[in-house]
Amino acid sequence: HVQLVQSGAEVKKPGASVKISCKASGYTFTTYYMHWLRQTPGQGPEWMGLINPNGVSTAYAQRFQGRVIMTRDTSTSTVYMELSRLRSDDTAVYYCAADRDGSGHLQHWGQGTLVTVSS
Amino acid sequence: EIVMTQSPATLSVSPGERVTLSCRASQSVSSNLAWYQQKPGQAPRLLIYGASARATDIPPRFSGSGSGTEFTLTISSLQSEDFAIYYCQHYHNWPPGDCFGQGTNLEI
């Protein structure tokens, strides 16, 4: 079955960068779009961006443009999300989520990675 | 930007009850609407896509309906494991952008 396993919790200082990984298994890696979202307590998920199945194209939410980079490594079936110039309001749980047909509904989710930004 | 509004924010219910949750889009999203369930400390889980199609392994007590701007998620007979937060998401635009509602919390 499809499994997405994310890297562990991170604590970062303001202005630093964080890079989260999401390792996929149980399906053909190059057939799914991969989205990244984040969530703060009491809020719905916030879409950050996506990377297409072959890793050639990305699309980012406007509010993250210039601060986020999404990549994928086909050899290890892993996608990465790097967020730079961290601020305290970037403290959130970050999720990767797989989209089989590019429709935008998210069939499979990682377990989440807590990123805490604090001085 | 399409804004998704869910109501109510919180719903107090009892096991065995039939429950209907609402989601409204600020403009038509056709049938490009999904519902997710999220329990504390867990990632969201896809329940419904295409407004009415159940995702894999989702029990038949969950059903979705609607199109355009008005959508509902119905749970025919609440089980204890159904107490959670439910989110609707539209995927009418590509790339998705801001697409989730603020959620409905089902509590006992």
HADDOCK unambig.tbl for C-alpha pairs under 7 A between the chains (distance, minus, plus):
assign (segid A and resid 43 and name CA) (segid B and resid 102 and name CA) 5.98 0.50 0.50
assign (segid A and resid 44 and name CA) (segid B and resid 100 and name CA) 6.16 0.50 0.50
assign (segid A and resid 44 and name CA) (segid B and resid 101 and name CA) 6.27 0.50 0.50
assign (segid A and resid 44 and name CA) (segid B and resid 102 and name CA) 4.89 0.50 0.50
assign (segid A and resid 44 and name CA) (segid B and resid 103 and name CA) 6.30 0.50 0.50
assign (segid A and resid 45 and name CA) (segid B and resid 100 and name CA) 6.43 0.50 0.50
assign (segid A and resid 46 and name CA) (segid B and resid 98 and name CA) 6.47 0.50 0.50
assign (segid A and resid 47 and name CA) (segid B and resid 97 and name CA) 5.94 0.50 0.50
assign (segid A and resid 47 and name CA) (segid B and resid 98 and name CA) 6.02 0.50 0.50
assign (segid A and resid 59 and name CA) (segid B and resid 95 and name CA) 6.59 0.50 0.50
assign (segid A and resid 61 and name CA) (segid B and resid 97 and name CA) 5.75 0.50 0.50
assign (segid A and resid 104 and name CA) (segid B and resid 91 and name CA) 5.24 0.50 0.50
assign (segid A and resid 104 and name CA) (segid B and resid 96 and name CA) 6.54 0.50 0.50
assign (segid A and resid 105 and name CA) (segid B and resid 34 and name CA) 6.40 0.50 0.50
assign (segid A and resid 105 and name CA) (segid B and resid 49 and name CA) 6.75 0.50 0.50
assign (segid A and resid 105 and name CA) (segid B and resid 91 and name CA) 6.52 0.50 0.50
assign (segid A and resid 106 and name CA) (segid B and resid 46 and name CA) 6.67 0.50 0.50
assign (segid A and resid 107 and name CA) (segid B and resid 46 and name CA) 5.81 0.50 0.50
assign (segid A and resid 109 and name CA) (segid B and resid 43 and name CA) 6.47 0.50 0.50
assign (segid A and resid 110 and name CA) (segid B and resid 43 and name CA) 6.96 0.50 0.50
assign (segid A and resid 111 and name CA) (segid B and resid 42 and name CA) 6.64 0.50 0.50
assign (segid A and resid 111 and name CA) (segid B and resid 43 and name CA) 5.70 0.50 0.50
assign (segid A and resid 112 and name CA) (segid B and resid 43 and name CA) 6.54 0.50 0.50
